[in-house]
Amino acid sequence: MCGFQLAAGASCTVRSRISRVGHLGSKERSQTGTLTLRRPGAKTFELQGVCEPRKDRLLRCSQCKVARYCDVRCQKEAWQDHKRECKCIKSIEPNFPPDSVRLVGRIIFKLLRQSTCPSEELYSLSDLQSNFDKLSEEMKDGLGHLARTLQLYLKVEIKEASELPPALDIFQTFAKVTCNCFSISNGEMQNVGVGLYPSMSLLNNSCDPNCVIVFEGPQLHLRSIRDIEMGEELTISYIETMMATPDRQQHLKRQYCFECDCLMCHSQSKDADMLAGDEQAWKEAKEAINKMGAPKSQEEWEQALVTCQTLLKNNATLLPDTNIYQLKVLDLAMDACINLGLLEEALLYGHRTLEPYRVYYSGFHPLRAVQMMRVAKLQCSHDLFPQALETLKEAYDIMKVTHGTEHSLVQDLMMLKEDCEAGLPLE
């Protein structure tokens, strides 16, 4: 594992999320694919949907029915952190708290127990930057609503303000969570929860970073995706980068209160491709995607597919597949077809996404590898074994860098590869 160093007081163009100016730098030269840092899951600082990603069946807490565990031992180890939270969740049924409220609740219970966690090795919660004074009035109003929700959520366990940890500022804590939390994702980069890893807030932002974060359960892995020289700053992208520069800047300004000064933002190098084609057409596609949100029921998926089919037909000559809103429509159409069992149509849409993904997630990027793996599964389901094997080979070459060969998703990829090889005709 490559080491790291804290470059305190270093000059950097993008402000760290820590209250002191600094960044994480590599202590030695590291090659592409190096596991630069591993952070164990901080059980009181995270919310996760699964704790062991390869488990098909998870045990549920018998009381709240929300917390899930891979086995009885895991459940017993987590009980000290979960028992007070469990009462709070039950007390507001059938309502359910937002992730940020539940996370702040966990933080409060942790502070009351005066326990520490491994992810506070370099910095603790108190060191994190809140940027409260820089937040917009809209954001501050939102934090006020979350604070009131937290009060209702905790009332079964904490009835008076005097029972809170000394000197705890609820508004500041919510602001710190907003500015510093990480989305915990499964191997396929789908968000399953949120967590605070205080030491990792030293990582600065770049829209063209030299590292990526992936998770194995709640454990955070920081992996280099290019060669890094000794002393070079380690960077990640705080946000999804498949956005035009003004949208990325607006997102970063709103949530993190800074303007990104990275090379990609200066050059705006991919903006022309992202917004290629007829402006009115992509604006209509953007509006339609935002209206649909995240389908859940079969009826919602059916409606989403009809909308996508209509947009793709109408924009066939107006938008290239590299237009980001056309690409989002293709992605949604693929997801809808998979959920509705229309796998042949899903493969058609999925195949069209591969080239745009190569353009926007060039080099070693986990999202591109995951997309290729999804397409390979569809190819395999249609007995297109040679094509599936080729797609899996490309995905593996990326994933061994972004995830590492021991990651559970890479193991799944290798099993899929074996299934494809078994389906090939004998020579």
C-alpha positions as a Markdown table, in Angstrom:
| # | Residue | x | y | z |
|---|---|---|---|---|
| 1 | Met | 0.0 | 0.0 | 0.0 |
| 2 | Cys | 1.3 | 3.4 | -0.9 |
| 3 | Gly | 1.8 | 5.8 | 2.0 |
| 4 | Phe | 0.5 | 9.4 | 2.2 |
| 5 | Gln | 1.6 | 12.5 | 3.9 |
| 6 | Leu | -0.3 | 15.6 | 5.2 |
| 7 | Ala | 1.1 | 18.7 | 3.5 |
| 8 | Ala | 0.1 | 21.2 | 6.1 |
| 9 | Gly | -0.1 | 24.8 | 5.0 |
| 10 | Ala | 0.6 | 23.8 | 1.4 |
| 11 | Ser | -0.5 | 26.1 | -1.4 |
| 12 | Cys | -3.4 | 24.6 | -3.3 |
| 13 | Thr | -5.8 | 26.1 | -5.8 |
| 14 | Val | -8.8 | 24.3 | -4.4 |
| 15 | Arg | -9.7 | 24.5 | -0.8 |
| 16 | Ser | -9.6 | 21.4 | 1.3 |
| 17 | Arg | -12.8 | 20.4 | 3.2 |
| 18 | Ile | -10.8 | 20.5 | 6.4 |
| 19 | Ser | -10.7 | 23.7 | 8.4 |
| 20 | Arg | -7.0 | 23.9 | 8.1 |
| 21 | Val | -5.5 | 24.4 | 4.7 |
| 22 | Gly | -3.7 | 21.3 | 3.5 |
| 23 | His | -3.9 | 18.2 | 1.3 |
| 24 | Leu | -2.9 | 14.6 | 1.0 |
| 25 | Gly | 0.3 | 14.0 | -0.9 |
| 26 | Ser | 1.9 | 10.7 | -1.9 |
| 27 | Lys | 5.0 | 9.8 | 0.3 |
| 28 | Glu | 6.5 | 7.8 | -2.6 |
| 29 | Arg | 6.0 | 7.3 | -6.3 |
| 30 | Ser | 3.1 | 5.0 | -7.0 |
| 31 | Gln | 2.0 | 3.3 | -10.1 |
| 32 | Thr | -1.4 | 3.2 | -11.7 |
| 33 | Gly | -3.7 | 0.9 | -9.8 |
| 34 | Thr | -2.0 | 1.3 | -6.4 |
| 35 | Leu | -4.2 | 1.0 | -3.4 |
| 36 | Thr | -3.2 | 4.3 | -2.0 |
| 37 | Leu | -5.3 | 4.2 | 1.2 |
| 38 | Arg | -7.8 | 2.0 | 2.8 |
| 39 | Arg | -10.2 | 3.2 | 5.5 |
| 40 | Pro | -12.1 | 0.7 | 7.6 |
| 41 | Gly | -15.8 | 1.3 | 7.9 |
| 42 | Ala | -16.6 | 3.7 | 10.8 |
| 43 | Lys | -19.7 | 1.9 | 12.1 |
| 44 | Thr | -21.1 | 4.9 | 13.9 |
| 45 | Phe | -20.4 | 7.3 | 11.1 |
| 46 | Glu | -22.0 | 5.5 | 8.2 |
| 47 | Leu | -25.3 | 4.3 | 6.8 |
| 48 | Gln | -25.0 | 1.3 | 4.6 |
| 49 | Gly | -27.4 | -0.9 | 2.8 |
| 50 | Val | -25.2 | -4.0 | 3.0 |
| 51 | Cys | -22.1 | -4.8 | 5.1 |
| 52 | Glu | -20.9 | -7.7 | 3.0 |
| 53 | Pro | -21.6 | -7.2 | -0.7 |
| 54 | Arg | -21.4 | -10.8 | -1.8 |
| 55 | Lys | -24.1 | -12.0 | 0.7 |
| 56 | Asp | -27.3 | -12.9 | -1.1 |
| 57 | Arg | -29.4 | -12.9 | 2.1 |
| 58 | Leu | -28.9 | -10.4 | 4.9 |
| 59 | Leu | -30.3 | -10.5 | 8.4 |
| 60 | Arg | -32.6 | -7.7 | 9.4 |
| 61 | Cys | -32.9 | -6.1 | 12.8 |
| 62 | Ser | -35.9 | -7.8 | 14.4 |
| 63 | Gln | -37.0 | -4.5 | 15.9 |
| 64 | Cys | -36.8 | -1.7 | 13.3 |
| 65 | Lys | -36.5 | -3.9 | 10.2 |
| 66 | Val | -34.1 | -1.4 | 8.7 |
| 67 | Ala | -30.6 | -2.3 | 9.7 |
| 68 | Arg | -29.2 | -5.4 | 7.9 |
| 69 | Tyr | -26.3 | -7.6 | 8.8 |
| 70 | Cys | -24.4 | -10.4 | 7.1 |
| 71 | Asp | -24.5 | -12.7 | 10.2 |
| 72 | Val | -25.2 | -12.9 | 13.9 |
| 73 | Arg | -21.7 | -11.9 | 14.9 |
| 74 | Cys | -21.9 | -8.8 | 12.8 |
| 75 | Gln | -25.2 | -7.9 | 14.3 |
| 76 | Lys | -23.9 | -8.3 | 17.9 |
| 77 | Glu | -20.9 | -6.1 | 17.1 |
| 78 | Ala | -23.1 | -3.4 | 15.7 |
| 79 | Trp | -25.7 | -3.4 | 18.5 |
| 80 | Gln | -23.8 | -0.9 | 20.7 |
| 81 | Asp | -24.1 | 1.6 | 17.9 |
| 82 | His | -27.5 | 0.7 | 16.7 |
| 83 | Lys | -29.6 | 0.2 | 19.9 |
| 84 | Arg | -30.5 | 3.9 | 20.4 |
| 85 | Glu | -31.0 | 4.5 | 16.7 |
| 86 | Cys | -33.3 | 1.5 | 16.6 |
| 87 | Lys | -35.7 | 3.1 | 19.1 |
| 88 | Cys | -35.7 | 6.3 | 17.1 |
| 89 | Ile | -36.5 | 4.6 | 13.9 |
| 90 | Lys | -39.3 | 2.7 | 15.4 |
| 91 | Ser | -40.7 | 5.8 | 17.1 |
| 92 | Ile | -41.5 | 7.6 | 13.8 |
| 93 | Glu | -42.9 | 4.7 | 11.8 |
| 94 | Pro | -44.2 | 4.7 | 9.1 |
| 95 | Asn | -42.1 | 7.7 | 8.3 |
| 96 | Phe | -38.4 | 7.3 | 7.7 |
| 97 | Pro | -35.7 | 9.9 | 8.3 |
| 98 | Pro | -33.5 | 11.3 | 5.5 |
| 99 | Asp | -30.0 | 9.8 | 5.4 |
| 100 | Ser | -28.4 | 13.0 | 6.7 |
| 101 | Val | -30.7 | 13.0 | 9.7 |
| 102 | Arg | -30.0 | 9.4 | 10.5 |
| 103 | Leu | -26.2 | 10.1 | 10.1 |
| 104 | Val | -26.2 | 13.1 | 12.4 |
| 105 | Gly | -28.2 | 11.0 | 14.9 |
| 106 | Arg | -25.5 | 8.4 | 14.8 |
| 107 | Ile | -22.8 | 11.0 | 15.2 |
| 108 | Ile | -24.6 | 12.3 | 18.3 |
| 109 | Phe | -24.9 | 8.9 | 19.9 |
| 110 | Lys | -21.2 | 8.2 | 19.1 |
| 111 | Leu | -20.2 | 11.5 | 20.8 |
| 112 | Leu | -22.3 | 10.7 | 23.8 |
| 113 | Arg | -20.5 | 7.4 | 24.1 |
| 114 | Gln | -17.1 | 9.2 | 23.6 |
| 115 | Ser | -16.0 | 6.4 | 21.3 |
| 116 | Thr | -13.4 | 6.9 | 18.5 |
| 117 | Cys | -13.4 | 5.4 | 15.0 |
| 118 | Pro | -10.5 | 4.4 | 12.6 |
| 119 | Ser | -11.5 | 7.0 | 10.0 |
| 120 | Glu | -10.6 | 9.8 | 12.4 |
| 121 | Glu | -6.9 | 8.9 | 12.3 |
| 122 | Leu | -5.8 | 12.3 | 11.0 |
| 123 | Tyr | -8.7 | 14.5 | 11.8 |
| 124 | Ser | -11.9 | 14.2 | 13.8 |
| 125 | Leu | -15.4 | 15.6 | 13.3 |
| 126 | Ser | -14.5 | 18.8 | 15.1 |
| 127 | Asp | -11.8 | 19.6 | 12.5 |
| 128 | Leu | -14.1 | 19.4 | 9.5 |
| 129 | Gln | -15.0 | 22.5 | 7.6 |
| 130 | Ser | -18.7 | 23.5 | 7.6 |
| 131 | Asn | -18.7 | 26.5 | 5.3 |
| 132 | Phe | -21.8 | 27.6 | 7.1 |
| 133 | Asp | -21.3 | 31.3 | 6.6 |
| 134 | Lys | -20.8 | 30.8 | 2.8 |
| 135 | Leu | -24.0 | 28.7 | 2.3 |
| 136 | Ser | -26.9 | 30.3 | 0.4 |
| 137 | Glu | -30.1 | 31.2 | 2.3 |
| 138 | Glu | -31.8 | 28.4 | 0.5 |
| 139 | Met | -29.3 | 25.9 | 1.8 |
| 140 | Lys | -29.5 | 27.3 | 5.4 |
| 141 | Asp | -33.3 | 27.0 | 5.3 |
| 142 | Gly | -32.8 | 23.4 | 4.3 |
| 143 | Leu | -30.5 | 22.8 | 7.2 |
| 144 | Gly | -33.1 | 24.3 | 9.5 |
| 145 | His | -35.7 | 21.9 | 8.2 |
| 146 | Leu | -33.3 | 19.0 | 8.8 |
| 147 | Ala | -32.6 | 20.2 | 12.3 |
| 148 | Arg | -36.3 | 20.2 | 13.1 |
| 149 | Thr | -36.7 | 16.7 | 11.6 |
| 150 | Leu | -33.7 | 15.5 | 13.8 |
| 151 | Gln | -35.5 | 16.8 | 16.9 |
| 152 | Leu | -38.6 | 14.8 | 16.2 |
| 153 | Tyr | -36.5 | 11.7 | 15.3 |
| 154 | Leu | -34.4 | 11.8 | 18.5 |
| 155 | Lys | -37.1 | 12.8 | 21.0 |
| 156 | Val | -37.6 | 9.2 | 22.2 |
| 157 | Glu | -33.9 | 9.1 | 23.3 |
| 158 | Ile | -33.0 | 12.8 | 23.8 |
| 159 | Lys | -35.8 | 14.9 | 25.2 |
| 160 | Glu | -33.9 | 18.0 | 26.3 |
| 161 | Ala | -31.1 | 20.0 | 24.7 |
| 162 | Ser | -29.1 | 19.5 | 27.8 |
| 163 | Glu | -28.8 | 15.8 | 26.9 |
| 164 | Leu | -26.9 | 16.6 | 23.7 |
| 165 | Pro | -23.1 | 16.4 | 23.6 |
| 166 | Pro | -21.6 | 19.6 | 25.1 |
| 167 | Ala | -21.0 | 22.5 | 22.7 |
| 168 | Leu | -22.5 | 20.6 | 19.8 |
| 169 | Asp | -24.0 | 23.0 | 17.2 |
| 170 | Ile | -26.7 | 21.1 | 15.2 |
| 171 | Phe | -26.6 | 23.5 | 12.3 |
| 172 | Gln | -22.8 | 23.3 | 12.1 |
| 173 | Thr | -23.0 | 19.5 | 12.2 |
| 174 | Phe | -25.5 | 19.3 | 9.4 |
| 175 | Ala | -23.4 | 21.7 | 7.4 |
| 176 | Lys | -20.3 | 19.6 | 8.0 |
| 177 | Val | -22.2 | 16.5 | 6.9 |
| 178 | Thr | -23.4 | 18.3 | 3.7 |
| 179 | Cys | -19.8 | 19.4 | 2.9 |
| 180 | Asn | -17.9 | 16.3 | 3.9 |
| 181 | Cys | -20.0 | 13.1 | 3.6 |
| 182 | Phe | -19.2 | 10.4 | 1.1 |
| 183 | Ser | -21.8 | 8.4 | -0.8 |
| 184 | Ile | -21.2 | 4.8 | 0.0 |
| 185 | Ser | -21.7 | 2.7 | -3.1 |
| 186 | Asn | -21.8 | -1.0 | -3.9 |
| 187 | Gly | -19.4 | -2.5 | -6.4 |
| 188 | Glu | -21.5 | -1.4 | -9.3 |
| 189 | Met | -21.2 | 2.2 | -8.1 |
| 190 | Gln | -24.9 | 2.4 | -7.0 |
| 191 | Asn | -25.4 | 4.5 | -3.9 |
| 192 | Val | -26.5 | 2.5 | -0.8 |
| 193 | Gly | -25.9 | 5.1 | 1.9 |
| 194 | Val | -23.8 | 8.0 | 3.2 |
| 195 | Gly | -20.9 | 8.1 | 5.6 |
| 196 | Leu | -18.3 | 10.4 | 7.1 |
| 197 | Tyr | -14.6 | 9.5 | 6.8 |
| 198 | Pro | -13.1 | 12.6 | 8.4 |
| 199 | Ser | -9.5 | 11.9 | 7.4 |
| 200 | Met | -10.6 | 11.5 | 3.8 |
| 201 | Ser | -11.9 | 15.1 | 3.7 |
| 202 | Leu | -8.3 | 16.1 | 3.2 |
| 203 | Leu | -8.6 | 15.0 | -0.4 |
| 204 | Asn | -9.1 | 18.0 | -2.7 |
| 205 | Asn | -11.3 | 18.1 | -5.8 |
| 206 | Ser | -10.3 | 17.8 | -9.4 |
| 207 | Cys | -12.7 | 17.1 | -12.3 |
| 208 | Asp | -9.8 | 15.1 | -13.8 |
| 209 | Pro | -8.4 | 13.4 | -10.7 |
| 210 | Asn | -5.5 | 11.0 | -10.2 |
| 211 | Cys | -7.4 | 8.8 | -7.7 |
| 212 | Val | -10.9 | 7.2 | -7.4 |
| 213 | Ile | -12.8 | 6.0 | -4.3 |
| 214 | Val | -14.5 | 2.6 | -4.4 |
| 215 | Phe | -16.1 | 0.7 | -1.5 |
| 216 | Glu | -16.0 | -2.9 | -0.4 |
| 217 | Gly | -18.9 | -3.0 | 1.9 |
| 218 | Pro | -18.5 | 0.1 | 4.1 |
| 219 | Gln | -14.7 | 0.1 | 3.7 |
| 220 | Leu | -13.4 | 2.9 | 1.6 |
| 221 | His | -10.6 | 2.3 | -0.8 |
| 222 | Leu | -8.6 | 5.1 | -2.4 |
| 223 | Arg | -6.9 | 3.9 | -5.6 |
| 224 | Ser | -4.6 | 5.7 | -8.0 |
| 225 | Ile | -5.7 | 5.7 | -11.6 |
| 226 | Arg | -2.5 | 7.1 | -13.0 |
| 227 | Asp | 1.2 | 7.2 | -12.0 |
| 228 | Ile | 1.7 | 9.6 | -9.1 |
| 229 | Glu | 5.0 | 11.2 | -8.3 |
| 230 | Met | 6.4 | 11.5 | -4.7 |
| 231 | Gly | 4.9 | 14.6 | -3.1 |
| 232 | Glu | 2.2 | 15.0 | -5.7 |
| 233 | Glu | -1.2 | 15.9 | -4.4 |
| 234 | Leu | -3.9 | 13.1 | -4.3 |
| 235 | Thr | -7.2 | 14.3 | -5.8 |
| 236 | Ile | -10.7 | 12.9 | -6.3 |
| 237 | Ser | -13.8 | 14.2 | -8.0 |
| 238 | Tyr | -16.4 | 15.3 | -5.4 |
| 239 | Ile | -19.2 | 15.1 | -8.0 |
| 240 | Glu | -20.3 | 13.3 | -11.1 |
| 241 | Thr | -18.0 | 14.8 | -13.9 |
| 242 | Met | -20.4 | 14.1 | -16.8 |
| 243 | Met | -21.7 | 17.6 | -16.7 |
| 244 | Ala | -20.8 | 20.7 | -18.6 |
| 245 | Thr | -18.4 | 23.0 | -16.9 |
| 246 | Pro | -21.0 | 25.6 | -15.7 |
| 247 | Asp | -23.1 | 22.9 | -14.2 |
| 248 | Arg | -20.1 | 21.3 | -12.4 |
| 249 | Gln | -19.1 | 24.7 | -11.1 |
| 250 | Gln | -22.6 | 25.5 | -9.9 |
| 251 | His | -22.9 | 22.1 | -8.1 |
| 252 | Leu | -19.5 | 22.6 | -6.4 |
| 253 | Lys | -20.3 | 26.2 | -5.4 |
| 254 | Arg | -23.7 | 25.2 | -4.0 |
| 255 | Gln | -22.6 | 22.2 | -1.9 |
| 256 | Tyr | -18.9 | 22.8 | -1.2 |
| 257 | Cys | -18.6 | 26.6 | -1.5 |
| 258 | Phe | -15.7 | 26.9 | -3.9 |
| 259 | Glu | -14.9 | 27.4 | -7.6 |
| 260 | Cys | -13.0 | 24.6 | -9.1 |
| 261 | Asp | -9.7 | 25.7 | -10.7 |
| 262 | Cys | -8.7 | 22.4 | -12.2 |
| 263 | Leu | -7.4 | 22.1 | -15.8 |
| 264 | Met | -10.6 | 20.5 | -17.1 |
| 265 | Cys | -12.6 | 23.4 | -15.8 |
| 266 | His | -10.2 | 25.9 | -17.3 |
| 267 | Ser | -10.1 | 24.3 | -20.7 |
| 268 | Gln | -13.8 | 23.3 | -20.8 |
| 269 | Ser | -12.4 | 20.6 | -23.1 |
| 270 | Lys | -15.4 | 18.3 | -23.2 |
| 271 | Asp | -18.2 | 20.8 | -23.1 |
| 272 | Ala | -18.7 | 20.9 | -26.9 |
| 273 | Asp | -19.2 | 17.2 | -27.1 |
| 274 | Met | -21.5 | 17.1 | -24.0 |
| 275 | Leu | -23.9 | 19.7 | -25.5 |
| 276 | Ala | -23.6 | 18.7 | -29.2 |
| 277 | Gly | -26.6 | 18.8 | -31.4 |
| 278 | Asp | -29.8 | 20.7 | -31.4 |
| 279 | Glu | -30.1 | 22.9 | -28.3 |
| 280 | Gln | -33.9 | 22.8 | -28.1 |
| 281 | Ala | -33.8 | 19.0 | -28.4 |
| 282 | Trp | -31.3 | 18.4 | -25.6 |
| 283 | Lys | -33.1 | 20.9 | -23.3 |
| 284 | Glu | -36.4 | 19.0 | -23.8 |
| 285 | Ala | -34.5 | 15.7 | -23.0 |
| 286 | Lys | -33.0 | 17.2 | -19.9 |
| 287 | Glu | -36.4 | 18.4 | -18.7 |
| 288 | Ala | -38.0 | 15.0 | -19.3 |
| 289 | Ile | -35.3 | 13.2 | -17.4 |
| 290 | Asn | -35.6 | 15.5 | -14.4 |
| 291 | Lys | -39.4 | 15.1 | -14.4 |
| 292 | Met | -39.2 | 11.3 | -14.4 |
| 293 | Gly | -36.9 | 11.0 | -11.4 |
| 294 | Ala | -36.2 | 7.4 | -10.3 |
| 295 | Pro | -38.8 | 4.9 | -11.4 |
| 296 | Lys | -39.7 | 2.2 | -8.8 |
| 297 | Ser | -42.9 | 0.4 | -9.8 |
| 298 | Gln | -43.5 | -1.5 | -13.0 |
| 299 | Glu | -45.9 | 1.1 | -14.1 |
| 300 | Glu | -43.3 | 3.9 | -13.6 |
| 301 | Trp | -40.7 | 1.8 | -15.5 |
| 302 | Glu | -43.2 | 1.3 | -18.4 |
| 303 | Gln | -43.9 | 5.0 | -18.6 |
| 304 | Ala | -40.2 | 5.8 | -18.4 |
| 305 | Leu | -39.5 | 3.5 | -21.3 |
| 306 | Val | -42.3 | 5.0 | -23.5 |
| 307 | Thr | -40.9 | 8.5 | -22.8 |
| 308 | Cys | -37.3 | 7.4 | -23.6 |
| 309 | Gln | -38.4 | 5.7 | -26.8 |
| 310 | Thr | -40.3 | 8.8 | -27.9 |
| 311 | Leu | -37.3 | 11.0 | -27.2 |
| 312 | Leu | -34.9 | 8.8 | -29.0 |
| 313 | Lys | -37.1 | 8.6 | -32.0 |
| 314 | Asn | -37.7 | 12.3 | -32.2 |
| 315 | Asn | -34.0 | 13.2 | -31.6 |
| 316 | Ala | -32.6 | 10.5 | -33.9 |
| 317 | Thr | -31.2 | 13.1 | -36.4 |
| 318 | Leu | -30.9 | 16.0 | -33.8 |
| 319 | Leu | -28.7 | 14.6 | -31.1 |
| 320 | Pro | -25.5 | 12.4 | -31.2 |
| 321 | Asp | -25.2 | 9.7 | -28.6 |
| 322 | Thr | -22.3 | 11.7 | -27.1 |
| 323 | Asn | -24.7 | 14.5 | -26.0 |
| 324 | Ile | -25.0 | 13.9 | -22.3 |
| 325 | Tyr | -28.8 | 14.2 | -22.2 |
| 326 | Gln | -29.1 | 11.8 | -25.1 |
| 327 | Leu | -26.8 | 9.5 | -23.2 |
| 328 | Lys | -28.9 | 9.8 | -20.0 |
| 329 | Val | -32.0 | 8.8 | -22.0 |
| 330 | Leu | -30.1 | 5.8 | -23.4 |
| 331 | Asp | -29.1 | 4.8 | -19.9 |
| 332 | Leu | -32.6 | 5.1 | -18.5 |
| 333 | Ala | -34.0 | 3.2 | -21.5 |
| 334 | Met | -31.5 | 0.4 | -20.8 |
| 335 | Asp | -32.4 | 0.3 | -17.1 |
| 336 | Ala | -36.2 | 0.3 | -17.9 |
| 337 | Cys | -35.8 | -2.6 | -20.4 |
| 338 | Ile | -33.8 | -4.6 | -17.8 |
| 339 | Asn | -36.4 | -4.0 | -15.1 |
| 340 | Leu | -39.2 | -5.0 | -17.6 |
| 341 | Gly | -37.4 | -8.1 | -18.9 |
| 342 | Leu | -36.9 | -6.7 | -22.4 |
| 343 | Leu | -33.2 | -7.8 | -22.6 |
| 344 | Glu | -32.8 | -7.7 | -26.4 |
| 345 | Glu | -33.9 | -4.0 | -26.5 |
| 346 | Ala | -31.7 | -3.3 | -23.4 |
| 347 | Leu | -28.7 | -4.6 | -25.2 |
| 348 | Leu | -29.3 | -2.3 | -28.2 |
| 349 | Tyr | -29.4 | 0.8 | -25.8 |
| 350 | Gly | -26.5 | -0.4 | -23.8 |
| 351 | His | -24.3 | -0.9 | -26.8 |
| 352 | Arg | -24.9 | 2.7 | -27.9 |
| 353 | Thr | -23.7 | 4.0 | -24.5 |
| 354 | Leu | -20.2 | 2.4 | -24.7 |
| 355 | Glu | -18.6 | 4.9 | -27.0 |
| 356 | Pro | -19.9 | 8.0 | -25.1 |
| 357 | Tyr | -18.7 | 6.3 | -21.8 |
| 358 | Arg | -15.3 | 5.9 | -23.4 |
| 359 | Val | -15.2 | 9.7 | -24.3 |
| 360 | Tyr | -16.3 | 11.0 | -20.9 |
| 361 | Tyr | -14.8 | 8.3 | -18.6 |
| 362 | Ser | -11.5 | 7.9 | -20.5 |
| 363 | Gly | -8.5 | 6.1 | -19.0 |
| 364 | Phe | -9.3 | 4.1 | -15.9 |
| 365 | His | -12.8 | 5.0 | -14.6 |
| 366 | Pro | -14.9 | 2.6 | -12.5 |
| 367 | Leu | -18.2 | 3.8 | -14.1 |
| 368 | Arg | -17.0 | 2.8 | -17.5 |
| 369 | Ala | -15.9 | -0.6 | -16.3 |
| 370 | Val | -19.3 | -1.2 | -14.6 |
| 371 | Gln | -21.2 | -0.2 | -17.7 |
| 372 | Met | -19.2 | -2.6 | -19.8 |
| 373 | Met | -19.8 | -5.4 | -17.4 |
| 374 | Arg | -23.6 | -4.7 | -17.6 |
| 375 | Val | -23.5 | -4.8 | -21.4 |
| 376 | Ala | -21.5 | -8.0 | -21.2 |
| 377 | Lys | -24.1 | -9.6 | -19.1 |
| 378 | Leu | -26.7 | -8.7 | -21.7 |
| 379 | Gln | -24.5 | -10.1 | -24.5 |
| 380 | Cys | -24.1 | -13.3 | -22.5 |
| 381 | Ser | -27.8 | -13.6 | -22.1 |
| 382 | His | -28.2 | -13.6 | -25.9 |
| 383 | Asp | -25.4 | -16.2 | -26.3 |
| 384 | Leu | -23.1 | -13.6 | -27.9 |
| 385 | Phe | -20.2 | -15.2 | -26.0 |
| 386 | Pro | -17.3 | -14.0 | -28.2 |
| 387 | Gln | -18.5 | -10.4 | -27.9 |
| 388 | Ala | -19.2 | -10.7 | -24.2 |
| 389 | Leu | -15.7 | -12.0 | -23.6 |
| 390 | Glu | -14.2 | -9.1 | -25.5 |
| 391 | Thr | -16.3 | -6.6 | -23.5 |
| 392 | Leu | -15.4 | -8.4 | -20.2 |
| 393 | Lys | -11.7 | -8.3 | -21.1 |
| 394 | Glu | -11.8 | -4.5 | -21.5 |
| 395 | Ala | -13.8 | -4.1 | -18.3 |
| 396 | Tyr | -11.3 | -6.2 | -16.4 |
| 397 | Asp | -8.3 | -4.2 | -17.6 |
| 398 | Ile | -10.0 | -1.1 | -16.1 |
| 399 | Met | -11.4 | -2.7 | -13.0 |
| 400 | Lys | -8.1 | -4.3 | -11.9 |
| 401 | Val | -6.9 | -0.7 | -11.6 |
| 402 | Thr | -10.0 | 1.0 | -10.2 |
| 403 | His | -11.1 | -1.9 | -7.9 |
| 404 | Gly | -8.2 | -4.2 | -7.5 |
| 405 | Thr | -8.2 | -7.9 | -8.4 |
| 406 | Glu | -9.4 | -9.0 | -4.9 |
| 407 | His | -12.6 | -6.8 | -5.0 |
| 408 | Ser | -15.8 | -8.8 | -4.9 |
| 409 | Leu | -17.1 | -7.2 | -8.2 |
| 410 | Val | -13.9 | -8.3 | -10.0 |
| 411 | Gln | -14.5 | -11.8 | -8.6 |
| 412 | Asp | -18.1 | -11.6 | -10.1 |
| 413 | Leu | -16.6 | -10.5 | -13.4 |
| 414 | Met | -14.3 | -13.5 | -13.5 |
| 415 | Met | -17.2 | -15.9 | -12.7 |
| 416 | Leu | -19.2 | -14.3 | -15.6 |
| 417 | Lys | -16.1 | -14.7 | -17.9 |
| 418 | Glu | -16.0 | -18.4 | -17.0 |
| 419 | Asp | -19.8 | -18.8 | -17.8 |
| 420 | Cys | -19.1 | -17.1 | -21.2 |
| 421 | Glu | -16.2 | -19.4 | -21.9 |
| 422 | Ala | -18.3 | -22.4 | -21.0 |
| 423 | Gly | -20.9 | -21.3 | -23.6 |
| 424 | Leu | -18.4 | -21.1 | -26.5 |
| 425 | Pro | -18.8 | -23.9 | -29.0 |
| 426 | Leu | -16.0 | -26.6 | -28.9 |
| 427 | Glu | -13.5 | -26.3 | -31.7 |
